[in-house]
Structures are given as C-alpha cells and as structure tokens.
Amino acid sequence: MKVRKVPQRKCIVCQNMLTKKELVRVVRTPEGVVEIDLTGKKNGRGAYLCGKIEGFHQAKKTKAIERALKVTMSPEDYERLEQDFVAIQGKYAAFQCRRANES
C-alpha cells in the first residue's frame, strides 16, 4: 500500500516546518477580512502560525501576519484575532514556539 505524504507548512514566526494540523491558519478573505481558518479550506491568502499565544504576540510585534498576508491591520483587527486565538489555544498547547520565547 502506498504511503500518503503528510502536507507540511512553515510557521511565519518560528520558521519551523510542521504538519498542517499542528499549525493555525490565518487567512485574508477576498473581502479583505483577516480571520482564523479552523477548516484550512477557506478561500483567500493564508499564513500559518504555531498555536501558542506567545507566537501570536511575536507575529503582532514583528508584523509578520501583515507581511505574509499582504494587508494592513488595525489594532481592532489584532484585538479580534487575539480573542479568537485565546479561544482555540488549548488545542495547540503541546507545541512550543521556538522564537516566541527569544524576545
């Protein structure tokens, strides 16, 4: 039986290559709204982050999300995204973001 290849993506903060299931996808929809994509199938430009809130704070500090999605985000957008991140953080608690702890 043929072994299936597991899709891997790179975290925009720590640059670790992980499976898609270990990362959180943040997507810019065609309407220009930035949101978390739990299904991994929403239309739009996507970027992947480690599931730790520290990684999100590092991405906010370095504007990594804005660069990856080619969009300008307001403080309100970051606030909404952070609330969504906190809500799903428990699912990704097993992985430690390498660069989030360096600052």
Beta strands, then each sheet from edge to edge (+ up, - down):
strand 1: 8-10
strand 2: 17-19
strand 3: 23-28
strand 4: 34-37
strand 5: 45-50
sheet 1: 1+ 2-
sheet 2: 4+ 3- 5+
end
